[in-house]
Every structure is written in structure tokens, then in C-alpha cells.
Amino acid sequence: MNDVTPPTRRQLLTAIGKAGGAAALYQAMTAMAHAAPTDFKGPPKLSGARKGASVLVLGSGLAGMLAAYELSKAGYKVQVLEFQNRPGGRNWTLRGGDTLNEIGGAVQKVGFAPGNYLNPGPWRIPYHHQALLHYCQAFGVALEPFVQINNNGYVHQAGAFGGKPQRFSQLAVDFKGHTSELLAKALNKNALDDTVSKEDRDRLVDAMRQWGVLDKNMAYTSSLAVSNQRGFDHPPGGGVDGAPTPSQVFKMDDVLDSKVWQQMSFYLTNVMQQTMFQPVGGMDNIGKAFARQLGAMITYNAKVTRIAQDAKGVTVNYQDVASGAVRTATADWCVCTIPLPILSQIEVQASAPMQAAIKGVPYHSSAKIGLEFKRRFWEQDDYIYGGHSFTSQSINQLSYPSAGFFKPGPAVLLGAYSSGPAAYEFAGMTPAQRIEAALKQGEVIHPQYRGEYLNGVAVAWSRVPWIAACASSWNDEARKAHYQNLVGIDGRLVLAGEHASYIGAWMEAALLSSLDAITRLHQRAQAA
């Protein structure tokens, strides 16, 4: 008997994903505890705060507001200091009439029609982000489906098909078909006998035949069966001309040039799978709902300038943004949710390890551009209702609105969502130049752009004054050196936010970090 090395988990999951698709992969990942919902186990059971105990919360993003909400329920006197004149932090929506001020002095006035908006930060909620979904339900935030996967969207690679975009469904089906043919033929030639048993080989051949829609010769060719997945040249109809005409499959080298597997893999990523949700009318409705629970606890236009602490409590100096007046707030404890690029510029009385952690966490940037058009041409002309189109250009992707289907009049689509070097490239442009770049690149996919364009807004996160970045971007080295120091309670100070998690730039990260921080802080306060 030959020794057989069992596959690694990664190899096994990859094989399952390729053979069975997203559903099979998710079931396998769940069984292996890889894709279970986030570890939200319900609201914290905090109670019995010492009489007169107080907490200062710095920042009214979701992490800060959740901390204030749950701590006040436990009996603490809570005050929230917020730099902006609104709650929510990166939970943010831009609507017509809003003004966007950038580092460097650029000012954008949003000109969207009533009801239209852009979510510059978070814009979708995965179904397994249970903490966020719980508080949305608890606070009465109406949610609707966010269309994540739309097979009728486009994939564009500058070096494929002469630069002409192709439908995702056609490329994905053809990639599946061609690879199935190759594997089936390799199996039939006994080329993989040292890897699979005869029984598994026979089952795999049958699987590839069905999954890849191969013909009796195990070839992937144009047929009505294939067109039933990738679409027809002439779809089935009624009457005299009702007979369908199959579409012509793409050659394998053209499909490989498209790199469509990148989008296929994107949709298999745990957090990018359906079902997803969005708040009705804009993402900031979540922040507004949190803020309603807090009322007068939040002091807006309060710019924190110094955080000090001693054995008895915490003292925070802040400046009233409107008047310039310098004020002081004190409390027994402090939950700080200020983003680290800003916190690193503030005088903070903390241990050397926490100081190093605050300065040692890398961040990344992104850019989002919202474009308003006279009509929903992507629906009316291209039959795309929600979802995304992808491109190798610096705009990276287009995303179509998941609400207001068939509605007449102006509508906004996301005309760019860039990260990495492209995000900084956009940040180096003026807002008008960013929008021009988005129009020029977007019309490669939708030639209607120029004739239908009304106005737009271009958000480069590295130029947003109250964070100067998008979100934390931990690497293994930084995580090893700083993570535990960052999340630990330092005297009477604890940090919370998406940067204090293993989830990253999701609202769920902010909430789970906050719940963990306040639970430990409450335990410390009770024991003090």
C-alpha cells in the first residue's frame, strides 16, 4: 500500500470550492470553524456600576456610541466627545447639499438630487455580522438587500478581447467549462492516477462532465445546454421565431486573458457572499439610530487635544471647534475610539508599549467616486440591476444601486472604488480631475457615461481631515509587536475601534472591539 499524504485544509477547501462552488465551500468552511458568524453572543450583561462611576468616550463612531450606550445602561455616567458635528464617524452618507472639506483646502459641494446619495465608507453588511444586525434591529434601522453578485455585470481587462468588456456570466461559465474539459481529459488519460483512486477518478470525470457542461466527447463547445448558463445569441421566445440560438463560447486563451477567476474568487470570499444588506436611504441611518439612544450624552464639535490619567481618573482637554474655547472633561475611566492616525498626533498619557502601538499600526487609503446620471441606463440599456462590474483600470470597479429599481430620473452609481496605489493616485488629483478620470475610464464599460452625466463627488480618504486614511491594515509583524498592547487596559484608558480587532475595516469590527473593551473595563472598575 502506497503512503498517501493527506491534503492540507487549504488544499481541501480549494478543491471543494472549485468543484462545488460557493455553497459547498461555505458548508465545508463552517464545518471546519472557518466561516462561522462573528463571535457575537448577544449584548453584554453589564450591571451594578459603582455609584457615581463615570466614563469618558472619545469619538462617536459606532464603537464609541455602542460603548456609551451599554455603559450607561450599566449605570455609569457617560459623556461622549466628538470632533465632528454629526455622529457615525466612517458610517457616513453624502447627500445633495452636503459639503466635503479636504486636507489641502479643496471643497466639494454635493449636488445630488433628493433621495440620491453616496456612502463613502461602509456600504454593505454581510449576513454573518450579527452584532451589527442585532443593533440595527434593536434601534429600528430598516434594512434592505444589497445586491452583491450580478452575473450580468461586466469584466474588463485592458489586454483581453481588444479592451472590450465582457459579461461576467459568459467569462465565468467558459472558465468553468474549459478547466473542466482539461481536468476530465487528464483524468481519462490516467494522468492523475498517482493522486486519486480509480473510484474518485470516475466520480470526478462525471462531476466535470456535468459541472462543465461537456459534450459526449468531454469537450466544452457551444450548445444550447451551455447557453442555458452563459446566455443565448437569440434567447428562447414564443411564436414563429421562438427557437433559441446558442452563443459562441470564448476561446480558452481569451478567457485566461480576462483573469475572470479574480472576480470568481472575490465572490467566494467569506465576507463577500450573499446575503448582504444595506440601510434604507443611506448608511448613516445606522449612526443616527445609535445617536438617538444617547441624546445629550454626545458633545459635538469637541476636538480632543490631550488625554491625561492618574490613579484617580482621566482628564481630557478639548477645544470647542466653533468658538475655540478650551475645556476640560474628567471621568473615572476612558474609552478612546479616535482613529490611530489622529490619536498618534494627540498627547496621550499612556505606557510606552501603548504609545508604540498607537504609532505602529499601518493604515491604508481608498477612494470612492459617486456619479449621478440622468437615468438608470445600466438598467434600461444593459439590464444590470445592482451588483458590480470590474476593470483593470484604476477605478477598479463600478457598483450599481441596489434600491430604486425602475425608478425614473437621476440615479447615482459608484463610479470608482480604489485602494492601494490607485487610491493615492486619486488623492493627488483635484476633485474635478478624479471625476474626469472616473468618467473616462467608466465609459470604456458604459459608452453612455458622457451623455448621461450630471454631477459627482470624489472622496479620497487620505485627504479626509478627521482620519487622513481609510482603515487599519495590520500585517503579521505589527500584529505580533503591538496588538495586545493596543487592546489592553492601560491604567484607566482602553482603546476600541476597527483597529482593535482581527476583522479589519468593517462596522462589525468596531462593535465587537467595543463590546470586548467595555466588558473588560467594567470588570476592572468593579474590582478597583
Number of C-alpha atoms within 10 A of each C-alpha: 3 5 5 9 7 8 10 9 11 9 11 13 18 14 14 19 19 16 18 14 15 20 13 15 23 22 15 17 18 13 11 12 10 12 17 14 16 14 11 17 8 11 11 14 9 16 15 11 19 13 9 10 15 23 25 27 29 29 30 30 26 29 31 30 27 24 29 31 17 21 24 20 16 17 17 23 19 23 22 25 23 25 22 17 11 18 27 25 23 23 22 22 20 23 19 15 13 12 14 16 14 20 14 10 8 11 13 18 15 20 19 25 17 11 13 19 26 28 21 24 23 16 19 19 25 22 16 21 21 19 22 23 18 13 18 19 11 11 16 12 20 14 20 14 16 21 21 21 20 17 18 21 25 25 27 26 19 15 12 18 15 10 13 14 21 22 17 24 19 26 26 21 22 28 26 19 24 24 16 27 24 15 18 24 17 15 19 15 10 14 12 14 14 10 12 15 11 14 8 13 19 15 12 19 20 15 16 23 22 14 17 24 27 23 16 8 9 21 18 22 21 19 17 16 15 24 23 15 14 24 21 20 12 14 16 13 10 8 6 6 10 11 12 16 15 20 20 16 22 18 12 15 11 16 22 16 13 26 18 24 15 11 16 18 13 14 16 18 13 18 18 17 18 19 15 20 20 23 19 16 15 20 27 24 22 25 23 18 18 27 24 11 14 17 9 11 19 22 20 20 19 25 21 24 17 17 22 17 21 12 8 11 17 22 20 20 17 22 18 16 15 10 8 12 10 14 14 12 14 18 21 21 25 31 26 25 28 27 25 24 21 16 20 16 12 14 14 18 18 17 12 10 14 23 18 16 21 24 15 19 22 17 17 19 22 24 27 26 27 27 24 26 22 16 18 26 16 17 15 11 10 13 12 21 22 23 19 24 27 23 21 15 17 19 26 19 22 23 21 24 22 18 17 13 13 11 11 10 10 18 26 26 23 24 27 31 22 22 21 12 13 18 23 19 15 28 23 14 13 15 21 13 14 25 23 13 17 28 21 14 21 23 12 17 21 16 13 15 22 13 9 15 17 18 16 27 26 27 29 30 27 24 22 17 14 19 18 20 22 22 24 21 15 21 10 8 10 14 18 11 15 20 22 14 20 24 21 17 19 17 18 22 25 22 29 31 31 24 29 25 23 13 15 17 20 24 25 26 24 26 27 26 24 29 22 16 24 24 17 14 22 20 12 14 16 13 7 6
